[in-house]
């Protein structure tokens, strides 16, 4: 990922599909809803995301372990300016 650019939902979705073999996936950029809040960018994109994901890698794992897998997969995006990530893991 080019860290000079703001992270996009499409980039994150591609990464999660590849790394977590997602069978259900939705990545929403909710940055515009957080304008003026800490971590929000002036452009209103690329800082606040919501991920809904189901993966076979989640089988038998706790909620915390599932969330850790998502955070680990998206670490480069966090380093590139993602301020907030809401995660909903599905069975």
C-alpha positions in Angstrom: 0.0 0.0 0.0 1.2 3.5 -0.7 1.2 5.2 2.7 1.4 8.6 1.1 -2.3 8.3 0.2 -5.2 8.1 2.5 -6.4 4.5 3.1 -9.5 3.5 1.2 -12.2 1.0 2.0 -11.4 -0.8 -1.3 -7.8 -1.2 -0.3 -8.7 -2.5 3.1 -11.3 -4.9 1.6 -8.7 -6.3 -0.9 -6.3 -6.9 2.0 -8.8 -8.6 4.2 -10.0 -10.9 1.4 -6.5 -11.9 0.7 -5.2 -12.3 4.2 -8.3 -13.6 6.0 -10.0 -15.5 3.2 -13.1 -13.5 4.0 -16.3 -15.2 2.8 -18.5 -12.2 3.9 -17.0 -8.7 4.0 -18.1 -5.1 4.1 -15.8 -2.2 4.7 -17.4 1.2 5.3 -15.5 4.5 5.4 -17.4 6.4 8.2 -14.8 9.2 8.3 -17.3 11.9 7.2 -19.4 11.2 10.3 -16.4 12.1 12.5 -15.5 15.4 11.0 -14.0 17.6 13.7 -13.3 14.7 16.0 -9.8 13.6 17.0 -8.0 11.8 14.3 -10.3 13.0 11.5 -8.7 14.2 8.3 -9.6 17.5 6.6 -10.8 15.5 3.5 -13.4 13.5 5.5 -12.1 10.2 4.3 -9.5 7.5 5.3 -9.5 7.7 9.1 -12.6 6.0 10.5 -13.8 2.6 9.2 -16.3 -0.2 10.1 -15.5 -3.8 9.1 -18.1 -6.6 9.0 -16.3 -9.8 8.3 -16.8 -13.6 8.3 -13.7 -15.8 7.8 -13.0 -19.5 8.2 -9.9 -18.4 10.2 -12.3 -17.3 13.0 -13.6 -20.8 13.7 -13.1 -21.7 17.3 -11.6 -18.3 18.2 -12.8 -15.9 20.8 -14.0 -12.4 19.9 -10.7 -10.9 21.0 -8.7 -13.4 18.9 -10.9 -12.6 15.9 -10.4 -8.9 16.3 -6.6 -9.4 16.7 -6.6 -11.2 13.3 -8.3 -8.2 11.7 -6.0 -5.7 13.3 -3.0 -7.7 12.4 -4.1 -7.9 8.8 -4.7 -4.2 8.6 -1.6 -3.0 10.5 -0.2 -1.1 7.5 -3.4 0.8 7.3 -3.3 1.7 10.9 0.2 3.0 10.4 -1.0 5.0 7.4 -3.5 7.0 9.3 -6.5 4.9 10.2 -7.6 6.4 13.6 -10.6 4.2 14.4 -11.6 0.7 13.4 -15.0 -0.7 14.4 -15.0 -4.5 13.9 -18.0 -6.8 13.7 -17.0 -10.5 13.2 -19.6 -12.9 12.0 -19.8 -16.7 12.2 
